[in-house]
């Protein structure tokens, strides 16, 4: 019994003293919720977003046919102007943050994108988000992940 008790004390001490920094790649719906949950658990989070916007696939951009060398996603358009969701907003909303009460049942992409921006602001994810930071490479060494992102080469315990 004593050895189990010592192990439990060791593990709980280790849990609170280990490096807890986490990289989240992307500021779309999945990245924002991952960052929020990590912050709730007391982890040190950095969100790397390759564009200058929150919203991921919900950000609408007209295709121009031209690529801006300073913006790797300038020619990216993953949706069309009249897009509506095929899921009700009640199903799409996050538990911790619901769509506004007056939201249409099948919202337009602008509404979903604004919802994600509002989530980002509400949970102060702006403090941990690095825009225009495309992750170019991530690799594991014996203790941490080494990541190559534009303008930085940080190390993280988790990605």
C-alpha positions, 0 to 999 in steps of 0.5 A: 500500500505504501508504494502505491501511495508514494507513486500517487504522490510522485505522479501528482507532483510530476503532473503539476511540475511538468512543462505544459505548453501546447501548440494548436495549429489553426484558428478554425472551429476545432483549433479554437475549441482545443485552445479553449479546453487546454486553457481551462485545464491550466495549460500554456497554449499558443495558437498558430494561424496561417492567415490573418483571420479567425474562422478557418474554413468559414472565412469566405474569400473571393478567388482572385487568381493572384497569390500574395507572396506575403499571405500564403492563403490569399488565393484560398476559397473553401466556400461560396458566397451563398453557402448555408450550413446543413446543420441546425445552429443548435447542433453546431454551437459549442457547449460553453458558448451558444449561438445568439438566440436570434440565429437562423436555424441554418445560418449563413457562413458569415454568421458562423464565422462571426460566431467563431470570432465572438467565441475567440473574443469571449474566451480571450483567445486573442492573447494566445493567437499568432496570426500569419504564422504558417506551421511548416514542419513539426518533429519530435525529439526525446522530450518536446516537439520542435516546430518551424513556424513563420518567424519562430522555432518554438518547442512544445510538449504537445501539438 
